[in-house]
Amino acid sequence: HAMAIQTFQIGGIVLLALSTVAQIMVPNAMVERFDEASKSTIGGQKYAKATANRLMSWGFVLGCALGSLQILLLPAMFKATPLQEVRDAAKLPAVIASVLQIINGLVFIGEGIMIGTGSFLQLSLGTLIATAGCLWALRVFPPKVGLTGVWFGFGVFNVIRLLGVFIHQRINGPLSWRKIEQMEYA
């Protein structure tokens, strides 16, 4: 587990830093201001939506890149122990940890956007539901598949968080197209 969590945390630190970037960039993009160079107004909901979409794209690209890099580095990680049993036990959890980086790239940035737009209640409720899902998964999977089941639990936690980000981005968040259109017609 320690070998798998180390590969998971390396990518997680980089992706979590992007969450902070989203927390700063999105609210900054929401503020309308006059740009002297272009002699026009920039900012606002649509500008912030484009910024959020660009950040989400970067999260996906970096999640894929970090996950791929971790998979490529697995042989080096397995040299950390001479015990074949430990290598065998760490293999599938390390692969799952690498694949979860793709989800992390989207979740961390999406949650940063949620913080930047002040959607704290929705973020908290999503995390609460994800925690309940993770606890359920930890009761179900580890007795059946051992350590790999713990990583399935992490996967359930992150997939539910991703669903919360999706709902916020597409359906009810302040930067969803429905909300932007409502603001234009108000």
Secondary structure, DSSP 8 states (H G I E B T S, - for coil): -HHHHHHHHHHHHHHHHHHHHHHHHHHHHHS-EEETTTTEEE-SHHHHHHHHHHHHHHHHHHHHHHHHHHHHTHHHHHTT-S-HHHHHHHHHHHHHHHHHHHHHHHHHHHHHHHHHTT-HHHHHHHHHHHHHHHHHHHHHHHHHHTHHHHHHHHHHHHHHHHHHHHHIIIIISTTSHHHHHHHHH-
